[in-house]
Structures are given as C-alpha cells and as structure tokens.
Amino acid sequence: MAALSFDDVAVGDVVPERAFPLHRVDLIRYAGASGDFNIIHWNERFATSVGLPDVVAHGMLTMATAGRVVTDWCGDPGAVVEYGVRFTAPVPVPDDDAGATLVVGGVVKSRDEKARTVTVELTAATAAGTKVLGRALAVVRL
Amino acid sequence: MAVNPAIAGRVYPPGPVYEVGREKIAEFARAIGSEDPAHTDPEAARALGYPDMVAPPTFAVIVAQRAEAALIEDPDAGIDYDRLVHGEENFVHHRPIVAGDRLIATLHVDTARLVGGHGMVTSRAEIADAGGAPVSTVRSTVVIRGGE
C-alpha cells in the first residue's frame, strides 16, 4: 500500500466513511490485548447495576477503531503524530448477532506546509446516530 | 469525596520497563481490527522506513494505563475505580513505537478537582525509551462520579 503524500491532500478532502460492526467477542479480544478488564465491558449484570443500558465498548476501542479510518487512508500507521478524542456517549454492545455498529468518517480540516502535517477531524456515531466521539482530531505527518 | 484535589501536581515514579514485543503489536492490531501489514510483517514496516513492526497509534495506552494504575490505586487519591468514566484521551507521538522498544512511563497528575460533587482528573504519562528520549505523551481525563 503506497502511503499518501502531503501534496496529494487538500483541505476539505473527505476521508471515506466506513461502518464497523462491534460484537461482544470484539470487546473480550480488546480487553485481553489491552489489559483493560473493567467489568462494564464484559458483565451485563454489573453494567446495568451502575446505570448503563448494557455492556459498553471500551472508549479506547472506539478511539482505536476510528483511528483505523485515518491510518488506512494515509497508508502509514506510524504517521499519526497526534490523536485526541472526547468520549461523548457510551457504545452499548448487546449480546446478539447484530451487536453494535460504529460509523466513522473524516474530513481534512487543515494543512501545515512547514511541518508537512494535515489535521483530520473524525466523526464517530452509532448506527442509531448517537455521536460517541467529540473533538476527534488526528494530526498526520505525510 | 470523589477525588482528593491535593494530588494535583503529584508525580508517580516509573514502574518496570515495558518491552514492546512483535506478538503484542500484532495482537493489539488484531484486537482493533487493523489489517495493516506494518503491524504484523517486519518487512512491510521496513518498507515504510521503520526499524521493525510499528504499533497502532493508540497502542501506547497499554503503557499509559499501567502507569495510571499507580494513581488509581493510591489510597491518598481516593478514587473509586467502579465509578470511573473515561472522558478524554490524547496521544502525542514524538516518534512511532516499534517492536523492540523498551519503554518507561512517568505519570504526572496535571489537574485534580471536584466539579459539582464529581471528581475530574487529568493525568499525563510521559513515555520514554531506554535511552531517556521521549516517545509518547499520553493525556487521559477521567470523571469519577460522586455518590448519589
């Protein structure tokens, strides 16, 4: 995969929107890989007892999934020099065949000629349209 | 009290070295669904100019969360893990993390305050390599829900 070059990118360019299914097994796999075993990410009994609608995805899994849109777009996962998000709503993941869906897209907000970086603003929402990330910005050096 | 505001400014000394393994990068990449070959094939990573397999942008959270455990488990901080909600996360990469890195994280408590009965803590894990050169700065803001 050829990495994107700085001169190929203009402000306003759209990073194609993608839909990512999330099932319980994805949460279990992320818990194991990351070491984050917070109970709300795997135990429905506990999650609902603290007022959540269901088991919820790790915010960091949502953030990482959204980040794939950027790294796949630019073709170089090491090119992301800064990446920050606010978690605005939890992503409930029901224990059924459908699971949850994250819809992620982005747009190039700015370019820095000197640093040869571009800033991508990401949007991430559930299938029902609930915005789950806010101020999601990735700075990519091309 | 959801958090002790007096912990602001506190610095927790580095824990043990985190050695970045190829298999761990590949495992983490699989867990986030990434199929980028630079996470699984050293040759693909070298073709992009890296010395070895390169980690996904949020991989540093593993190292940062280990460092954050020192804060969460500090009895003086008074944080109830079961009431903790992740508010914000930010990574600044001074260079990409690659397989073979030996990382050391120092945790700084930048802010700790009470807002309407809830606690709000922003911590900053400064991650450096074995030579002391900065690798990543990971900022995390958590909200600790106050008692009902």
Interface residues (C-beta under 8 A of the other chain):
Chain A: M1 A3 F20 D26 R29 Y30 G32 A33 S34 G35 D36 N38 I39 V50 G59 M60 L61 M63 A64 T65 G67 R68 V70 T71 D72 D76 P77 G78 V80 V81 E82 Y83 G84 V85 R86 F87 A138
Chain B: K24 E27 F28 R30 A31 I32 G33 S34 D36 P37 A38 H39 A45 L48 Y50 V54 A55 P56 P57 T58 V61 I62 Q65 R66 Y81 D82 L84 V85 H86 G87 E88 E89 N90 F91 V92 H93 P96 V98 R139
